[in-house]
């Protein structure tokens, strides 16, 4: 049997790698090498470089998994020859010449009414958790806010990849579509997942299905891993 793929997670804004804490243990128990990238949301270019450095710490082949803005980082980093598949979770996925903001402008969502720019970063206000992770218990929503990490304010304007740097054009893709998402609009998720030809799994969830519906996310990653392992 071919080697089980390593699984590398890429987080979105207002988060870090610990947002995948409910799905990582099951995948480790399956025998996968798993690591979560910890990039700083200071620039898209540096975030991509951090993904590449993290790929150096695991074996190949690699399944890249990106949540939210992490869909942009796996799109840009996934052309690496070690990457054999992409899993998007309620994520954006820019095409050539397209920024994340271009995508968000097509389908505006509620969360951005709950954001404050200060000190050059875009902070989520405490009541923003209603639109970010509203299906979690109140205590967990408070924890999400207490640990959220703000991106540089212009991060979503920095993509504009060339066509040969758009990974979903050449790599198989899977997509977890959150139908109750008020951060990345469900219609935007439908549009980007259809455009990339992804295998789509819909889940009745807020923007954070890996926290609210982890078993479904685990199942999708397992199916993607099995598919890329077969080749």
C-alpha positions in Angstrom: 0.0 0.0 0.0 1.2 3.5 -0.7 2.1 5.6 2.3 -0.7 7.4 4.1 -0.6 11.1 3.3 0.6 13.6 5.9 -2.2 16.1 6.7 -1.2 19.7 7.0 -3.8 22.2 8.4 -4.0 25.9 7.5 -6.1 28.2 9.7 -8.0 31.3 8.8 -8.1 34.8 10.3 -9.2 35.3 14.0 -7.7 31.8 14.7 -4.5 29.8 14.9 -3.7 26.1 14.4 -5.5 25.1 17.6 -8.9 25.6 15.9 -8.3 22.1 14.5 -7.9 20.5 17.9 -11.2 18.5 17.6 -10.2 16.8 14.4 -6.4 16.2 14.7 -6.5 13.4 17.3 -8.7 11.1 15.2 -6.5 11.5 12.2 -3.4 10.9 14.2 -5.1 7.7 15.6 -5.7 6.7 11.9 -1.9 6.7 11.5 -1.5 10.0 9.7 1.4 12.4 10.3 -0.5 15.7 11.2 0.7 19.2 11.7 -1.0 22.6 11.8 0.7 25.6 10.3 1.1 28.6 12.6 1.4 31.6 10.3 1.1 35.2 11.5 -1.5 36.8 9.2 1.0 39.6 8.6 1.2 39.1 4.8 -0.1 36.6 2.3 3.4 36.0 0.9 4.9 35.3 4.4 1.9 33.0 5.2 2.6 31.0 2.0 6.3 30.8 3.0 5.3 29.5 6.4 3.2 26.7 4.8 6.2 25.7 2.7 8.5 25.6 5.7 5.9 23.4 7.5 5.7 21.0 4.5 9.5 20.5 5.1 8.7 19.1 8.6 6.5 16.1 7.4 6.9 13.4 4.9 5.1 13.3 1.6 2.6 12.9 0.0 0.6 15.7 1.7 -3.1 16.5 1.9 -3.5 20.3 2.6 -6.6 21.3 4.6 -7.6 25.0 4.8 -10.3 26.7 6.7 -11.7 30.1 5.7 -8.7 32.3 4.6 -6.7 29.1 4.8 -8.3 28.2 1.5 -6.3 31.0 0.0 -3.1 29.7 1.5 -3.6 26.1 0.4 -4.5 27.4 -3.1 -1.2 29.3 -3.3 1.0 26.7 -1.5 -0.6 23.6 -2.9 1.2 23.7 -6.2 4.2 22.2 -4.4 4.9 18.8 -5.9 4.5 17.1 -2.5 0.9 18.1 -2.2 -1.5 15.6 -3.7 -4.9 16.9 -2.6 -6.8 19.9 -1.1 -9.6 20.0 1.4 -11.4 23.3 1.8 -13.5 24.0 4.9 -16.0 27.0 4.6 -13.1 28.6 2.6 -12.3 31.1 0.0 -10.3 29.9 -3.0 -9.0 32.6 -5.3 -8.3 32.1 -9.0 -5.6 33.8 -11.0 -5.5 37.6 -10.5 -8.2 37.4 -7.9 -8.0 38.6 -4.3 -9.9 37.2 -1.3 -11.6 40.6 -1.1 -12.8 40.2 -4.7 -14.5 37.0 -3.6 -16.0 38.4 -0.4 -17.4 41.5 -2.4 -19.4 39.1 -4.6 -21.3 37.7 -1.6 -21.1 40.1 1.4 -21.6 38.5 4.8 -22.7 39.7 8.2 -19.5 39.3 10.2 -17.8 42.4 8.7 -20.3 44.7 10.6 -18.6 43.3 13.7 -15.0 44.2 12.9 -12.9 47.1 14.2 -9.6 48.1 12.6 -7.1 49.3 15.1 -3.3 49.3 15.2 -3.3 48.2 11.6 -5.1 44.9 12.4 -8.7 43.8 11.8 -10.2 42.7 15.2 -13.4 40.8 15.7 -15.7 42.5 18.2 -16.9 40.3 21.1 -20.4 40.2 19.6 -18.9 39.0 16.3 -18.9 35.4 17.5 -22.7 35.4 16.7 -21.7 35.4 13.0 -18.5 33.5 13.3 -19.3 30.6 15.6 -22.9 31.1 16.6 -23.8 27.4 16.9 -21.2 26.8 19.6 -22.1 26.9 23.3 -21.7 30.3 24.9 -18.6 29.3 26.9 -16.9 28.0 23.7 -17.8 31.1 21.8 -16.2 33.2 24.5 -13.1 31.0 24.3 -13.0 31.5 20.5 -13.1 35.3 21.0 -10.5 35.3 23.8 -8.0 33.4 21.6 -8.8 35.1 18.3 -5.9 36.6 16.4 -6.4 39.6 14.1 -4.9 39.8 10.6 -3.2 42.8 9.1 -5.9 45.0 7.8 -5.1 44.7 4.1 -4.5 40.9 4.1 -7.4 40.1 1.8 -6.0 42.5 -0.9 -2.7 40.7 -1.3 -3.4 37.6 -3.4 -3.4 37.9 -7.2 -1.8 34.6 -8.0 -0.6 33.7 -11.5 -2.5 30.9 -13.2 0.3 28.4 -12.6 0.2 29.1 -8.9 -3.5 28.2 -8.4 -3.4 24.7 -6.9 -7.0 23.7 -7.3 -6.6 23.9 -11.1 -4.3 20.9 -11.0 -5.0 19.1 -7.7 -8.1 17.1 -6.7 -10.3 19.1 -4.2 -12.8 18.4 -1.5 -15.1 21.1 0.1 -17.0 21.2 3.4 -19.8 23.7 2.7 -21.3 25.4 5.8 -24.9 26.2 5.0 -25.4 28.5 8.1 -22.2 30.5 7.6 -22.3 34.3 8.3 -18.6 34.8 7.7 -18.0 33.3 4.3 -21.4 33.4 2.6 -22.8 29.9 1.7 -23.4 31.2 -1.9 -19.7 32.1 -2.2 -18.8 28.7 -0.9 -21.1 27.1 -3.6 -19.6 29.3 -6.3 -15.9 28.6 -5.5 -16.5 24.8 -4.8 -18.3 24.4 -8.1 -15.7 26.4 -10.0 -12.9 24.1 -8.7 -14.9 21.0 -9.3 -14.6 19.9 -5.7 -16.3 16.9 -4.1 -18.8 18.9 -1.9 -20.2 17.9 1.5 -22.8 20.3 2.9 -23.1 20.6 6.7 -25.6 22.6 8.8 -23.0 24.7 10.6 -21.7 28.1 11.3 -18.3 29.2 9.9 -16.4 26.7 12.1 -17.7 23.2 11.3 -14.4 21.7 12.6 -15.5 22.9 16.0 -19.3 22.5 15.7 -19.5 19.3 13.6 -16.0 17.8 13.8 -17.1 14.2 12.9 -18.3 15.4 9.5 -15.0 17.2 8.9 -13.0 14.1 9.9 -15.1 12.0 7.6 -14.4 14.2 4.6 -10.7 14.3 5.3 -10.6 10.6 5.7 -12.3 10.2 2.3 -9.9 12.6 0.7 -6.9 10.9 2.2 -8.2 7.5 1.0 -8.7 8.9 -2.5 -5.3 10.4 -2.9 -3.7 7.3 -1.4 -5.2 5.2 -4.1 -3.8 7.7 -6.6 
